[in-house]
Amino acid sequence: MSQITLYNYYRSSTSYRVRIALHYKNIEFKYHPIHLLNNGGEQHQDSYKKLNPMAEVPTLDHKGIHLGQSMAILEYLEEFFPNPPLLPKDIHQRAKIRQFCENINSFLHPISNLKILQYLEKKHNYTTQEKEEWIHHWYAKGLSALETSLKQTAKSCSFGDSFTFADCFLIPLVFTCQRFNVALNSYPILMQINENCQQFDFIKKSHPLTQIDTPESDRRSL
Ligand SMILES: N[C@@H](CCC(=O)N[C@@H](CS)C(=O)NCC(=O)O)C(=O)O
């Protein structure tokens, strides 16, 4: 029986990052869905907030620890299950990869976070179109910075030809952009890396449209 449980949601990009790392490393895990919308959002239930006081997914349960924050989870998995690696040996490369991830995690991701969008809608009467304009405005800034940095580092993956943490973050970011109709034609390197990685089995297994909680209307076979 699996010793790891991942509390997550099919189309959450932070959950997708962790699923990619788990499948890349061939780590068996139990998928525990947390529906972010049903019943006011299952992330807000007291039983879940005992595991993750931030009321967010993902949460990893392993050997008695409950760990939130996808970056912290990836670091934990890399230390506990070092092979196959998701970080190179070179200390400078590792630092630059973490910087790349944080650009997505700290700046881009919160812009399209559910609770932020719900606040804009409830307190400021934002329509769907206005919420997308908000996302498009901020995402354009972050995406062009990422594209510039990829010019220095990318080959078939974000950092050379090895799949790393950076790709665990980039692929879900592209999925979120597509979900919110962000125009991606100005970011050819980013798009090419996403396309290169879609062929991998561990990406297909992690994809939001193939999970046990993916609604029938969204489900695809890849
Ligand atoms: N920085 C956190 C962000 C986690 C996060 O915001 N998750 C979203 C889904 S992608 C969530 O649970 N949102 C619930 C809400 O906004 O109510 C991480 O990387 O894990």
The ligand as an SDF file (V2000), in Angstrom:
LIG
                    3D

 20 19  0  0  0  0  0  0  0  0999 V2000
    2.2070   28.6730   -2.9870 N   0  0  0  0  0  0  0  0  0  0  0  0
    1.2700   27.6000   -2.7770 C   0  0  0  0  0  0  0  0  0  0  0  0
   -0.0370   27.9820   -3.4090 C   0  0  0  0  0  0  0  0  0  0  0  0
   -1.1220   26.9450   -3.1890 C   0  0  0  0  0  0  0  0  0  0  0  0
   -2.4390   27.4090   -3.7770 C   0  0  0  0  0  0  0  0  0  0  0  0
   -2.7320   28.5910   -3.8310 O   0  0  0  0  0  0  0  0  0  0  0  0
   -3.2540   26.4580   -4.2530 N   0  0  0  0  0  0  0  0  0  0  0  0
   -4.5240   26.8170   -4.8480 C   0  0  0  0  0  0  0  0  0  0  0  0
   -4.8420   25.9220   -6.0160 C   0  0  0  0  0  0  0  0  0  0  0  0
   -3.6930   26.0770   -7.3370 S   0  0  0  0  0  0  0  0  0  0  0  0
   -5.6130   26.6680   -3.8100 C   0  0  0  0  0  0  0  0  0  0  0  0
   -5.6410   25.7190   -3.0640 O   0  0  0  0  0  0  0  0  0  0  0  0
   -6.5380   27.6170   -3.7830 N   0  0  0  0  0  0  0  0  0  0  0  0
   -7.6500   27.5700   -2.8830 C   0  0  0  0  0  0  0  0  0  0  0  0
   -8.3120   28.8920   -2.7220 C   0  0  0  0  0  0  0  0  0  0  0  0
   -7.8350   29.8750   -3.3060 O   0  0  0  0  0  0  0  0  0  0  0  0
   -9.3030   28.9210   -1.9920 O   0  0  0  0  0  0  0  0  0  0  0  0
    1.8530   26.3110   -3.3590 C   0  0  0  0  0  0  0  0  0  0  0  0
    2.7500   26.4090   -4.2030 O   0  0  0  0  0  0  0  0  0  0  0  0
    1.4500   25.2010   -2.9580 O   0  0  0  0  0  0  0  0  0  0  0  0
  1  2  1  0
  2  3  1  0
  2 18  1  0
  3  4  1  0
  4  5  1  0
  5  6  2  0
  5  7  1  0
  7  8  1  0
  8  9  1  0
  8 11  1  0
  9 10  1  0
 11 12  2  0
 11 13  1  0
 13 14  1  0
 14 15  1  0
 15 16  2  0
 15 17  1  0
 18 19  2  0
 18 20  1  0
M  END
$$$$
